[in-house]
Amino acid sequence: MGGQFFKNFSFFSATLSFFILVGIFAVLFNLAQESLYTFGFDFLYTEIWEPGEDDEGGIFGGYIPVVGTLLSTLIAMILATPIAMGIAIFLTEIAPEKVVKPFSIAIELLAAIPSIIYGMWGLFYFAPIVQSIFGGNGVGLLTAGIVLAIMIIPFMAAITRDSMNTTPDVLKESAYAIGATKFEVIKDVVMPYSKGGIIGSIILSLGRALGETMAVAFLIGSVMSIPGKVTDPTTSIPVLLANNFAEAQDLELSSMYYLALILFLVSFTVIAVAKFYFLGRKKY
C-alpha cells in the first residue's frame, strides 16, 4: 500500500513539474505574441527601446539587454571557473582535515547570502575599488561581472568538491604507488573521474548567472547602450524587466514578455544540456 502510494505520488510530482514548465513557456509565448508579430526576429538585432507617445506603439529591441546579459555572464564565468576549481581541489586533495570542514561551511554560507546583499556590498564598497583601478564611474559591466562571479563561486565550488570526493581512494592510491606526484594524481585521476560533475557545475552556474537580477541591477548601470569599454554601464534582460515591467503597457509589455521568453529558452537550454550530460556521462 505504502509503496504504491509513493509510486503514484512520485509520478504525480514529476508530471506536475513537466506541465508547470510547459505552462510557463505557453504563457510567455502567448503574452509575447504582439511583439513577435510586430518585430519578429528583428527584435534580436534592434538596439532601440523607445515607448511611443499616445497611441503610438513605439520601437523595442532586445539586442542591448541580450548582449549585456551575455557579456556580464561571460565575465563572471571567466573569473569564477578557475577560482572555484582551485577551491574544490584545495578542499579535497590539499587541505588538512581540520581545515576542510570550516572552509566548506564558509563556502556554503556564501552561497546562502541573498543576492541583494551582494548588490549593496558591490555598490557601496566594491564599485569605488573598481573605479580607482580601471576608471569609469565604478558602476558598469565589469563591476557587475565581478560581483556576479563572487556570487556563483561558492555554488560552483561546492558541486565540484562533492564530485571530486566521489573519486575512489583505490584509484588515487594506485597512482601514488607507481610514483605519481600529487599534481599528476589531481590532473590524471581526480579531474578525469569527476569531469562530469565539474562540467555540470559550470553549466548550472552559468544558468544561475544568466538569470541573476538584484545584484546586477545595483551594479550594471541600467543604461540602454552597447558598452564601448568593459567599465561602461549597460543593462541586461533581468534588470530591464525588473526596472520597467510595472510601468509597461501594450507593445512594450509584450516586448518584455518576449525578452522573458528569450531568457527562459536560454536558461532552459543550459539546464537541459547539463541534465542530458549527466544522464549520458561515463565513469572514469
LINZI-V16392 format. One record per pair of residues at least 12 apart in sequence whose ideal C-beta (glycine too) atoms are under 7 Angstrom apart, sorted by the first residue. I is the first residue (numbers start at 1). J is the second residue. Records with the same first field share a line. If there is no record, write none. Layout:
# LINZI-V16392
I: J  J
This chain:
# LINZI-V16392
24: 264
25: 264
28: 257  260  261  264
29: 261
31: 254  257
32: 254  257  258  261
34: 251  254
35: 60  251  254  255  258
36: 258
38: 251
39: 60
43: 61  62  258
44: 62  63  66
45: 63
46: 59  61  63
47: 61  63  64  226
48: 61
49: 61  224
51: 252
57: 250  251
58: 251  252
60: 251  252  255
62: 258  259  262
64: 224  225  226  234  235
65: 235  236  237  240  259
66: 237  262
67: 226
68: 220  234  235  236
69: 210  236  237
71: 141
72: 141  144  145  148  216  220  236
73: 206  209  210
75: 142  145
76: 145  148  149  152  209
77: 206  209
79: 146  149
80: 149  152  153  156  205
81: 202
83: 153
84: 153  156  157  160
85: 160
87: 107  157
88: 157  160  161  164
89: 186
91: 103  104  161
92: 161  164  165
93: 182  186  190
107: 154  157  158
108: 154  158
110: 154
111: 154  155  158
115: 151  212  214  215
116: 214  215
118: 147  150  151  215
119: 214  215  217  218  219
120: 218
122: 143  147  215  218  219
123: 218  219
126: 143  147
127: 139  143  219
130: 142  143
134: 231
135: 231
136: 231  232
139: 219  221  233
140: 220  221  227  231  232  233
141: 220  227  230  232  234
142: 230  231
143: 219
144: 216  219  220
147: 215  219
148: 209  212  215  216
151: 212  215
152: 205  208  209
155: 205  208
156: 201  202  205
159: 197  200  201  204
160: 197  198  201
162: 197
163: 194  197  198  201
164: 190  194
166: 194
167: 189  190  193  194
171: 189  193
172: 185  189
175: 188  189
192: 284
193: 284
196: 277  278  281
199: 277
200: 274  277  278
203: 270  273  274
204: 274
206: 270
207: 267  270  271
210: 263  266  267  270
211: 238  263  267
212: 238
213: 238  239  242
216: 236  238  239
217: 239  242  243
220: 233  234  235  236  239
221: 233  234
222: 235  239  243
223: 235
237: 259  262  263
238: 263
240: 259
241: 256  259  260
244: 256
